[in-house]
């Protein structure tokens, strides 16, 4: 009886692992248009300012593009 209950409990808990992993892989972002959820890990990152390139390089990420604001001399 107890062995069967323990087996069912372990099985039930193992079914929750993917749910917990999925919940941690989502981020909510709020801006002037409202709140939206981003799921997954970003694969292609574009930076909008040169200072962001240094920040990404510090954590080992290479952006696929950099915006050119034509004000590089300022």
C-alpha positions in Angstrom: 0.0 0.0 0.0 2.7 2.5 1.0 5.0 1.5 -1.8 2.2 2.1 -4.3 1.4 5.5 -2.8 5.1 6.5 -2.8 5.3 5.5 -6.5 2.3 7.6 -7.4 3.6 10.6 -5.5 7.0 10.4 -7.2 5.2 10.1 -10.6 3.0 13.1 -9.8 5.9 15.2 -8.8 7.9 14.3 -11.8 5.1 15.5 -14.0 5.4 19.0 -12.4 9.1 19.4 -13.3 8.4 20.6 -16.9 5.8 23.1 -15.7 8.3 24.6 -13.2 11.0 24.8 -15.9 8.6 26.5 -18.3 7.5 29.1 -15.8 11.1 30.1 -15.1 11.8 30.5 -18.8 9.3 33.4 -19.2 9.7 37.1 -18.6 7.1 39.8 -18.4 7.9 43.2 -19.8 5.9 46.3 -19.3 6.0 49.4 -21.5 3.7 52.2 -22.6 1.6 49.7 -24.7 1.0 47.3 -21.8 2.5 44.1 -20.5 3.7 41.2 -22.6 5.4 37.9 -21.9 8.6 36.7 -23.6 9.3 33.0 -23.4 12.5 31.1 -24.3 16.0 32.3 -24.6 16.8 35.1 -27.1 19.0 33.8 -30.0 19.5 36.9 -32.1 20.2 40.2 -30.3 20.4 43.6 -31.9 21.7 46.5 -29.8 20.4 50.1 -30.2 23.4 51.9 -28.7 27.1 51.2 -28.7 27.3 51.1 -24.9 25.1 48.0 -24.9 27.7 46.2 -27.0 30.2 46.5 -24.2 27.7 45.2 -21.6 26.8 42.2 -23.8 30.5 41.4 -24.5 31.1 41.4 -20.7 28.7 38.4 -20.4 29.9 36.7 -23.6 27.1 37.6 -26.0 27.9 38.8 -29.5 25.0 40.9 -31.1 24.0 40.1 -34.7 23.5 43.8 -35.4 24.2 47.3 -34.1 22.0 50.3 -34.8 23.7 53.3 -36.5 22.5 56.6 -35.1 25.0 58.7 -37.2 26.1 60.4 -33.9 29.2 58.3 -33.2 31.4 61.4 -32.8 29.4 62.8 -29.9 
